[in-house]
Structure formats: C-alpha cells, structure tokens
Amino acid sequence: MSTALLETVAAANLTLTYLLYVAEQPGSNVAGFVPIMAIGAVPFLVTAGLLAWAIVSAGSSVSPGQLPPPQVISRLRIITGFGLPFMILGGLWSGLAAALLGLEQGSAAGFAITLYQFTFLAAVFVDTVTLVVALRTRAAPQA
C-alpha cells in the first residue's frame, strides 16, 4: 500500500509545482500546463489506483501465513510491469519541463520541484521493488 501512497504523493507534488508556478506568475495560464501535468501525473495515479485495488481485493482472501492466490501475484506483475515505464517516461518528461520553467530557487514552485525529484525517485524505486518481489514470489498452488 505504501507504493500506491508514494505514487499519489509524487503525482500531487508534480501538479503542485505547476500550480504554484502559475500562482507566482501573473501572466501565465494554467490551461497551458494541463497536458504536461496530465502526462506526468496520470501514470502515477492510474498505477496507484490499480495497485490499491489489487491489494485490497487480495486482503480479504489471504489469511496470515498463507501464500497469496496466483491471480493476485499476476495482477501485481501486470500492473507494476506496465505502469513502471509510463511512470518513468511521463514523470521524467513532465519533471524536466517543470525544471526548465526557470523557477526561482527560493520560490514555492522551486521548492516543490526539488521535493518532486525525491518523491519521483522514491515512487519509481518502490514500484521497481514491488515488481521484483512480485516476479520472485511463488503463488499458492491451485487446488
């Protein structure tokens, strides 16, 4: 569940960067940044939502000390395997676009993009670990 939380924080942080930039620049328009924000945030949010769904739906069917059913493991593999490349590409592209805005170092948007670097890396790292663990986990045999 921490994977979904970190991905949501990274998406919110990226969106906050652009919103703070628009708030600090009187002549800028938020509509111009919506596609860039969407390209960066949507992969994080979709992956986080699907991971939360897979974890919550599996939680009711697994008792402590029992191996998870094969469908849960395959769901985690598929979600993290497909979501990770889009998170990396969209997050890097949108983060780079935010970094190229010329944000002042002491501004709120500058602080938000600095923080995004860490939340982005943390979300990608945790999603990669989730993928590796899902690939290495044996599922319970079908009865």
TITIDO-271278 format. One line per field, with one value per residue (C-alpha): residue number from 1; residue in one letter; x negated, y, z. Coordinates in nm, 4 decimals, m for minus. Example, Ala and Ser with C-alpha at 12.3 -4.5 7.8 and 13.67 -1.06 7.14 Angstrom:
! TITIDO-271278
n: c(1; 2)
res: c(A; S)
xx: c(m1.2300; m1.3670)
yy: c(m0.4500; m0.1060)
zz: c(0.7800; 0.7140)
//
This chain:
! TITIDO-271278
n: c(1; 2; 3; 4; 5; 6; 7; 8; 9; 10; 11; 12; 13; 14; 15; 16; 17; 18; 19; 20; 21; 22; 23; 24; 25; 26; 27; 28; 29; 30; 31; 32; 33; 34; 35; 36; 37; 38; 39; 40; 41; 42; 43; 44; 45; 46; 47; 48; 49; 50; 51; 52; 53; 54; 55; 56; 57; 58; 59; 60; 61; 62; 63; 64; 65; 66; 67; 68; 69; 70; 71; 72; 73; 74; 75; 76; 77; 78; 79; 80; 81; 82; 83; 84; 85; 86; 87; 88; 89; 90; 91; 92; 93; 94; 95; 96; 97; 98; 99; 100; 101; 102; 103; 104; 105; 106; 107; 108; 109; 110; 111; 112; 113; 114; 115; 116; 117; 118; 119; 120; 121; 122; 123; 124; 125; 126; 127; 128; 129; 130; 131; 132; 133; 134; 135; 136; 137; 138; 139; 140; 141; 142; 143)
res: c(M; S; T; A; L; L; E; T; V; A; A; A; N; L; T; L; T; Y; L; L; Y; V; A; E; Q; P; G; S; N; V; A; G; F; V; P; I; M; A; I; G; A; V; P; F; L; V; T; A; G; L; L; A; W; A; I; V; S; A; G; S; S; V; S; P; G; Q; L; P; P; P; Q; V; I; S; R; L; R; I; I; T; G; F; G; L; P; F; M; I; L; G; G; L; W; S; G; L; A; A; A; L; L; G; L; E; Q; G; S; A; A; G; F; A; I; T; L; Y; Q; F; T; F; L; A; A; V; F; V; D; T; V; T; L; V; V; A; L; R; T; R; A; A; P; Q; A)
xx: c(0.0000; m0.2985; m0.3682; m0.0275; m0.0730; m0.4142; m0.2848; 0.0060; m0.2305; m0.4569; m0.1618; m0.0307; m0.3761; m0.4214; m0.0803; m0.1531; m0.4731; m0.2835; m0.0009; m0.2458; m0.4273; m0.1016; m0.0136; m0.3535; m0.3491; m0.0659; m0.0575; m0.0658; 0.2338; 0.2972; 0.4615; 0.1252; m0.0156; 0.2739; 0.1439; m0.2042; m0.0625; 0.1573; m0.1300; m0.3292; m0.0586; 0.1845; m0.0555; m0.1261; 0.2419; 0.3586; 0.0859; 0.1565; 0.5284; 0.4800; 0.2274; 0.4613; 0.7438; 0.5285; 0.4043; 0.7445; 0.9165; 0.6467; 0.6527; 0.9841; 0.8871; 0.5490; 0.5031; 0.1759; m0.0962; 0.0780; m0.0605; 0.1405; 0.3505; 0.1919; 0.4276; 0.3098; m0.0551; 0.0175; 0.2169; m0.0732; m0.3148; m0.0975; m0.0170; m0.3735; m0.5233; m0.3053; m0.2889; m0.6595; m0.7758; m0.4943; m0.5679; m0.9348; m0.8794; m0.5888; m0.7407; m1.0801; m0.9334; m0.6958; m0.9554; m1.2097; m0.9542; m0.8923; m1.2652; m1.3046; m1.0489; m1.3259; m1.1895; m1.3465; m1.5362; m1.3603; m1.0117; m0.7421; m0.7417; m1.1198; m1.0897; m0.8112; m1.0191; m1.3121; m1.0844; m0.9395; m1.2826; m1.2846; m0.9209; m0.9606; m1.2691; m1.1066; m0.7909; m0.9886; m1.2160; m0.9281; m0.7389; m1.0509; m1.0895; m0.7223; m0.7735; m1.0825; m0.9090; m0.6022; m0.8226; m1.0078; m0.7014; m0.5563; m0.1816; 0.0196; 0.0894; 0.4363; 0.6497)
yy: c(0.0000; 0.2308; 0.2055; 0.3497; 0.6217; 0.7278; 0.7352; 0.9553; 1.1898; 1.2158; 1.2998; 1.5589; 1.7110; 1.7453; 1.9059; 2.1378; 2.2529; 2.3738; 2.5271; 2.7188; 2.8405; 2.9697; 3.1381; 3.3101; 3.4268; 3.6764; 3.6428; 3.2634; 3.0436; 2.7064; 2.5689; 2.5595; 2.3316; 2.0857; 1.8462; 1.8473; 1.7845; 1.5045; 1.3322; 1.3339; 1.2633; 1.0230; 0.7246; 0.7597; 0.7868; 0.5006; 0.2692; 0.3697; 0.3082; m0.0308; m0.1366; m0.0311; m0.2255; m0.5388; m0.5197; m0.4509; m0.7220; m0.9711; m0.8756; m1.0417; m1.3732; m1.4303; m1.5278; m1.4718; m1.7219; m1.8253; m1.7700; m1.5311; m1.6750; m1.6805; m1.4171; m1.1600; m1.2159; m1.1964; m0.8749; m0.7162; m0.8252; m0.6819; m0.3547; m0.2762; m0.4086; m0.1914; 0.1081; 0.1479; 0.2518; 0.5055; 0.6434; 0.6830; 0.8411; 1.0654; 1.1633; 1.2449; 1.4369; 1.6417; 1.6967; 1.8118; 2.0501; 2.1927; 2.2276; 2.4201; 2.6823; 2.8812; 2.8532; 3.0760; 2.8818; 3.0474; 3.0255; 2.7805; 2.6230; 2.5856; 2.4065; 2.1859; 2.0748; 1.9996; 1.7870; 1.6211; 1.4881; 1.2838; 1.1743; 1.0715; 0.8632; 0.7103; 0.6146; 0.4607; 0.2749; 0.1328; 0.0333; m0.1413; m0.3268; m0.4267; m0.5610; m0.7596; m0.9048; m0.9956; m1.1670; m1.3621; m1.4639; m1.8076; m1.8241; m2.0790; m2.3882; m2.4188; m2.6741)
zz: c(0.0000; 0.0523; m0.3206; m0.4037; m0.1426; m0.2755; m0.6319; m0.5259; m0.3407; m0.6465; m0.8733; m0.6280; m0.5889; m0.9645; m1.0031; m0.7122; m0.8829; m1.1880; m0.9854; m0.7680; m1.0785; m1.2262; m0.8964; m0.8825; m1.2462; m1.3012; m1.6806; m1.7034; m1.7738; m1.6093; m1.9250; m2.0992; m1.8309; m1.8011; m2.0711; m1.9189; m1.5718; m1.7062; m1.8866; m1.5650; m1.3079; m1.4760; m1.4962; m1.1237; m1.0332; m1.2560; m1.1284; m0.7677; m0.8095; m0.9710; m0.7069; m0.4276; m0.5928; m0.6270; m0.2685; m0.1137; m0.3167; m0.2164; 0.1508; 0.2171; 0.0596; 0.2270; 0.5901; 0.7803; 0.6908; 0.3708; 0.0214; m0.1963; m0.4781; m0.8262; m0.9659; m0.7098; m0.7970; m1.1688; m1.1181; m0.9314; m1.2040; m1.4793; m1.3019; m1.2000; m1.5229; m1.7442; m1.5116; m1.4408; m1.7911; m1.8242; m1.4783; m1.5632; m1.9048; m1.8060; m1.4730; m1.6200; m1.9123; m1.7010; m1.4287; m1.6850; m1.8332; m1.4857; m1.4243; m1.7499; m1.6433; m1.4770; m1.1257; m0.8631; m0.6011; m0.3085; m0.4581; m0.3560; m0.7029; m0.6870; m0.3546; m0.4933; m0.7944; m0.5647; m0.3494; m0.6618; m0.7534; m0.4355; m0.4459; m0.8106; m0.7364; m0.4277; m0.6191; m0.9058; m0.6637; m0.4592; m0.7742; m0.9044; m0.5753; m0.5914; m0.9432; m0.8432; m0.5376; m0.7443; m1.0018; m0.7324; m0.5281; m0.5717; m0.5789; m0.3858; m0.5959; m0.7412; m0.5600)
//
